[in-house]
């Protein structure tokens, strides 16, 4: 597995990225936190520079990958931050290995599907069956606000072309299937560590109702909603607030 692990501090934060992304997603936060915490970022199976392997993955499999990575790095306690698919991994990991978890931050994620999310997954599946470029064109409009998209259209087109050269479409398909079959709501009550749930008010993928299910079923949790924000919480205007929240919470 491809990973970056640095820092010499007592507390460790593990960042877990979302579907079709990589550890690079977390540079905006990690660069500002590296002088206060040990930071572990890694590429999940079939993403970034980590190989896919020979079989479709499940949330439990990805949680076990993370467990083995922590063992190899002698990390016996950490806080975990996961976005979207990464949030699924963090929830599964916390349920399976609670003794290793100090706190969790779940961003734009869910513990079960609703009709809207299921429809989005079907739309993503149809588009990735065509090409990575088709998938990107669909998902990007759900991820960032329209004004941000319009201001950065040329840059985003460049990003799409660059990502298409290295994207593993099979891994994205597996991730979509995993999301469609993910349901741990009945196990959330077993999570005893403090949890911070962050959501975008205008997220067209993850409804606020799904974020509220997380908050209602995890005993020691708090839900914070960001206005004028879709699925990607790390747009420029939110980063100072998210850093403040992370520092206070962790």
N, C-alpha and C positions, 0 to 999 in steps of 0.2 A: 504494500500500500504506500502511496505517495503521501508524505506528511511533512509538516514544518513544526518543530517543537523548540522553543527557546524561552529564555528568561531564567532568573535565579531567585524567584520569590517563593513564598510559602504556599500561596493559593494558586491553583491551576484552573484555567478556563479552557474547555474543549468546545470548539465551534464546529457545527455540522451543517453543511450546505444543502441546498435544495436540488430539485430535479433539473438536469441538464446543466448544472453549474459546476463549480470547483472550489477548492479552498481559497482561490483568489477573491471570491466574493467577500471574504471577511477582512480584506486588507484595510478597508475604511475604518473598521473598529479596532482591529488588532494593532495597527500602527500607533494608535493613541493609548492603548492599554498595556503595551509590552513592557513599559517601565514600572508597572504596578503588579503584574501577575505573570506567571508562566502561561504561555499561550500554546495550545495544540490545535492545529488545523490540519485536516486531511481530506483526501479525495475518496469518496465512497466508490464502490465497485463500478467499473465501466465509465467513470467520470474523471475529468482531468487526466492525470497520468497514472491512475490505478487501473490495472487490467480488469476485465469483466469476469473472467472465469468461464466455466463450462455449463452453467445452469442459470435459470431464472432466479432472481433473488427475492427474498421476503423480508419483512421488517425484522423478524427474529434473526434471520441470517445476518443482516446488516448490523444489528445490535451485537451479535456475537463477534463480528469483525472488529467492532469498536472495543469490545471487551479484551480481545486478544492483543490489540494495539496497545491498550493501556497496560496490560501485563508486561508486554515487551519493553515498555518505557518505565516500568516500576512506578506507575501512578496508582496509588491506592485510595485516593479521594479527589474529586474534582467537582466543579460546577459545569453545567452543560448548556449551551445555547444552540438551538436548532431552528432553522427556517423551513417551513412548508414540509417537504419530504424529510428534511433534517429534523423537524419537530416530531414527526412520526418515529424516527429512529431514537430520538431522545426519550420519548414516552416509553417505547418498547424497552430500551436499555434500563430505564429507571424501574420499570416493573420487574425486569429480570434480575437486575443487579443493584438493588437499593443500597447495599452497604458501600458502594463506590460513589454514591451521589450525595453531594452536599446541598446543591440547589439546582433548579432548572429554569431556563427561560425559553418559552415556546412562542415562536413568532409566526404569524400567518399560517397556523397549522390546525389540525383537527384530530378527533379521536374516532369519528365515524363519518359516513357520507350522508348528505341529504340529496334531494332531487337535483338541485342546482349544481352541486359539486359533481355528481354522477354525470350530468349532461356535459359539463366542462371536460371531464376525463374522456368521454366519448369523442368530443370535438378534438381534443389533443391526439387521441389515438388515430383518428382519421387523417389528421394532418401529418403526423410523423410517418404514417404509412406511405405518404407521397414523397416527402423529403424533409431534411432538417430545416431547410429554408422555409418551407410551408408551415412547419411547426412553429418556428420563430415568429413568423408574421402573425400567427394566431395568438400566441401566448403573450407577446410583448405588449399588446394593447390592453391586456388584463393586468399587467404587472405594474406599469407606471402611469401616472396621470397624463391626460391628453396634452396638456400644455408642455409638460416635460418631454413627451414624445416629439411634439412638433419642433421644439427648440433644438432637439438633438437628433433629428431625423438622419442627417448625413452620417453622423458618428455611429448611430445604431445600425445603419446599413453596412458600414464597415465592420462593425462587431459581428454582424450576422455572417458576412462572408468569411471572416477569420474563424469563427466558431465552426462553420460548416466543414472546414478542412480537417478538423480533429474530433468532431462530435461522434459519439458512438450511438447510433440510432437504436440499436438493439437494447442498450442499457436504458435509454429513454422509454422504450416500449415496456420494459420490465418495471420501470419506476411507475409508469401509468397504471399498469396492472396491479402493482402493489398498493397504490393509493386507492384504487377502486375496491380492493378487498380488505382495506385496513379498518379494523373495528376493535378498539380496546376500551370503549366507554365503561363496560362492566368491570374493568380492572383498575380504573382510575382511583377508586377509593383506597387502593393499596399504596398509593403514592403519599408518603408522609413528609417528605422534605418540602421546604418552601418552594413555591412555583410562581413565576411571573409570566403572565400571558399578555402578549402584545398583538394588536390587530389593527388593520386599516379600516376605517369606517366605510370606504368606498370599494373595498375588495370584492370584485365580482366572482372570484373563485371560492374563497372561504367566507361564508356568510357570518355575520355577527352572532347568529344563533349557534353556530358550531363552536365559536370561541366561548360563548356563554356556557355551553355544555361542559367544556373543559373546566371553566371556573366553578361551575356548580358541583362538579364531581370530584375535584381535587380539593382536599380539606383545607390546606394551608396555601391558598392561592389569591392572587390579585389580577384583575383584568384592567388593562389600560388601552384605550382606543385612540388612534391618531386620526385627526380630521384631514380631509383632502388627501387621503393616502389610499392607494390600491394595495396590491399583493406585496410589492416590494417596499418594505418599511424603510430601507436604507437610502431613501432619496435625500438630497442635500439638506433640506430644511429640518429633517427629523434627527439627523446624526447627533447634534449636541444634546438633545433631549434623551435619546437612547443611551448615550454615554453616561449621562447623569444618572439615569435610572439603573444602569448596570452597576455603576460604582456604589450607589446606595444599597442596592439589593444584594450584591455579592460581597 
